[in-house]
Amino acid sequence: MPAKKKVDHAKLIKLVESGTPQSEIMKAFKFSTATQFKTHYLSALIESGKAPKIKTGRTSSKTSPANEVFVSKRGSVILSKGLIESMGLSEGDKFTVRKTKAGISLKKIA
């Protein structure tokens, strides 16, 4: 795997903001693809605080109690009211259930 290219983010932002054509910027920074250019530009914007950091779906934080569910004596899966509301679910919604590599998947039936 090649090492990540070192880029002067301030210079990159300045060139884009000044209206320099993409082809010239790519040549100046030796970017081989437009995707490489755009990726570095987005990183520069995030680093400079001009764009918010992108939150990913993967977090290492502990599960909050509001997201915990349990199985009752009768075999029912119990979800908290807060979790149901946050997911936009309502009484009477139906789902298909299947086992996945990650755990359990619920798919709402239209």
Contacts in CASP RR format, 6 or more apart in sequence:
PFRMAT RR
TARGET T0000
AUTHOR 0000-0000-0000
METHOD contacts of the structure
MODEL  1
MPAKKKVDHAKLIKLVESGTPQSEIMKAFKFSTATQFKTHYLSALIESGK
APKIKTGRTSSKTSPANEVFVSKRGSVILSKGLIESMGLSEGDKFTVRKT
KAGISLKKIA
5 30 0 8 1.000
5 36 0 8 1.000
5 40 0 8 1.000
7 29 0 8 1.000
7 40 0 8 1.000
7 43 0 8 1.000
7 44 0 8 1.000
9 40 0 8 1.000
9 43 0 8 1.000
9 44 0 8 1.000
9 47 0 8 1.000
9 48 0 8 1.000
10 44 0 8 1.000
10 48 0 8 1.000
12 25 0 8 1.000
12 29 0 8 1.000
12 40 0 8 1.000
12 41 0 8 1.000
12 44 0 8 1.000
13 41 0 8 1.000
13 44 0 8 1.000
13 45 0 8 1.000
13 48 0 8 1.000
13 50 0 8 1.000
15 24 0 8 1.000
15 25 0 8 1.000
15 28 0 8 1.000
16 25 0 8 1.000
16 41 0 8 1.000
22 34 0 8 1.000
22 37 0 8 1.000
25 31 0 8 1.000
25 37 0 8 1.000
26 32 0 8 1.000
26 34 0 8 1.000
26 37 0 8 1.000
29 37 0 8 1.000
29 40 0 8 1.000
31 37 0 8 1.000
31 40 0 8 1.000
42 51 0 8 1.000
45 51 0 8 1.000
46 52 0 8 1.000
46 53 0 8 1.000
46 54 0 8 1.000
66 80 0 8 1.000
66 82 0 8 1.000
66 83 0 8 1.000
66 86 0 8 1.000
67 83 0 8 1.000
68 80 0 8 1.000
69 77 0 8 1.000
69 78 0 8 1.000
69 79 0 8 1.000
69 80 0 8 1.000
69 83 0 8 1.000
70 77 0 8 1.000
70 78 0 8 1.000
71 77 0 8 1.000
71 78 0 8 1.000
72 78 0 8 1.000
79 89 0 8 1.000
84 90 0 8 1.000
89 108 0 8 1.000
93 108 0 8 1.000
94 108 0 8 1.000
94 109 0 8 1.000
95 106 0 8 1.000
95 107 0 8 1.000
95 108 0 8 1.000
95 109 0 8 1.000
96 106 0 8 1.000
96 107 0 8 1.000
96 109 0 8 1.000
97 104 0 8 1.000
97 105 0 8 1.000
97 106 0 8 1.000
98 104 0 8 1.000
98 105 0 8 1.000
98 107 0 8 1.000
99 105 0 8 1.000
END
